[in-house]
Amino acid sequence: MPIAVADIDLDGLDGDVLSFRCADDPHGPVHALVRLRGRPLGTVLGHVPPGADPARTVAALARERLADHPEPPPETYRDLPRTTVVVATRERAGQLARALDSLLAQDHPDYGIVVVDNAPRTDATRELVRRAYPAVRYVREDVPGLAAAHNQGVAAADGAVLAFTDDDVVADPHWLTALTGPFADDPRIGCVTGLILPARLRTPAQILLESHGGFAKGFSARTYDPARPPADQPLFPFTAGSFGSGANMAFRATALKGVGGFDPATGTGTPARGGDDLYAFVAVLAAGHRLHYTPDALVRHHHRETWQDLRDQAYGYGAGLTAYLTALAVRRPALLPALLARLPRGLAHARAMTAARGGPTAAAAPGEHGGQGHPWPRSLSRLERRGMLYGPLGYARARLRTGRLEAR
């Protein structure tokens, strides 16, 4: 059954409702982001009965279920750096328009946008940007792959901070300010990632993905420092998937360029199937920079809708994981001893994660992220493991193909 996605802002948990938004009919199942005076606090899942006031119902759920959540600390953003937002796209002009509308509504005082058209078959993207978005810079990258497109965006950017998002997101108006503020506060930060929540929960595939965490990394800010490895992550920094996702990330330009940018043999659109963001996270950490996660930097992501989409995604996750690890071994051999030392435990950890997903759970819809309310089909776990086996081969194929294309 479809679940309405809502957004409620409260003047404190015991305060008034400041705003309530829901694109769908809010009567029935509702998955709501709860904010306190604009700041994300958590999510709740509930049911709004017919005829009930949805804002009051969701506010009551929030007060009941999030009472123990600490209020976000005050924001202290100042001297925000000049930022370039890079959006890579391929033949999805309709989705891109929706994303650009949200990016042009940001409250950041000094930023530009670069659209990278990756290996296009038509002129649809170029014509959309030229006709409807004259303030956006258009560049073209003919080598297929998300990482190659991002590297082209880096070359075209003029910002001290480089932010990246996808063409299937809608960015919160405060997204870019929250994503770039930490760079001004801490000169050792080389990367910042943010919160990704669903834009729609209309199909079983979307609900299943979000039930198992989706792309979200929680509602608590955290800084990862290579000089002080986190005690709760013995595989650090090779558990890069816990740091964030490529649809919501930013880098200090000098830090990203200092590690050579993204590996063009990784990412969607290459035989490696993914791993471009994970490689960049670890490369920046290995260079001594800190990585910060903030839930204040929010984008809404349009999850894939069909069962086949989810199958492809599960396989791609597995492939991207081992592809990025292979990329680290090839391109950063100094990390190889640490990687090999953690490899047995890492493989056991990955197997345990996919096995846990396939285990029986109560049949419920997503509330807190990662609650695993719906059972994860064992067929998807098997696909993810098959992807892990393929990843190194996929990376090798991608390197060969990228080398041939760049040599032309």
C-alpha angles and dihedrals in degrees: 000000000000116000120215115233114221140177121210127183119200132192089231124323090281093037136093126290106261096185142347124197131179126164093201134048101290094207109104126021112006131186107197135188108219118211131186108215090332098317118115112246105168145300131268132194120210148135126260110206120225111278094014122126103256095204093053092044094051092043090055090050091050093051090049101044104031099042092113095049112108116239114252114261118250117280116246102183114159138155093019110203124241104269136196118205113210119201118184116200143167124198096327102112094153094055091041091057091055091050094047092051089058094044093052089054095061120131093220109121100219123030145117134203129228121191114201114203104208117210093324122200094195139027093244096110095044092049092047092054094043094048105036106020110041091159090062120085116230123208131169130223116189097188105092118237140078095250093052089050092049091050089053088051090051090053091052096044127101100188129113084221123044116207124192132198137154134254092244097063137088111214121218110241090246094046100103095043091052093044095051101035095083091060090064092046098050122029091197093063111105100170138027127191131188148201122292119196131175120270093199137013100190105125134052090245092055092047093047093051093049091045088063095050102278107210098319123121098194138266101279122092115234137180121210114207120188088206089060109034111206113258092219093058110059090172093056127174094016094067088079093152089074092059099065144283136273094248089070116030141114134192135198100250094230091051095050094044090045091063093046098260122260122343103251091210090067133068141056111319094039130087087255088068095209146335099116094120093043091052091051093048093054094041091055092046091047089054089061101260124132123240120214129197119202127181090202090077099077133180128172113226126206101225119213111273110210136065091242089053089055092048091052090047094052092051091045092052091055093045094046091051096057093034091060091047089052090049090054091051092049101040100030106036091167086072093052098092092052091044093050091047090056097038100093092048091043093054090048090049092050092048091049091051095052091044091051090052090055094051125103118274135170115281102248136127125253119285115146110027114263093019089131092216094165121053112254108232114246089226089066091049090052091050091051091052091048088053090053090055091049097045099087091047091047090052092050090051091048092052091052093048094045091050092052093047094047090049092059 
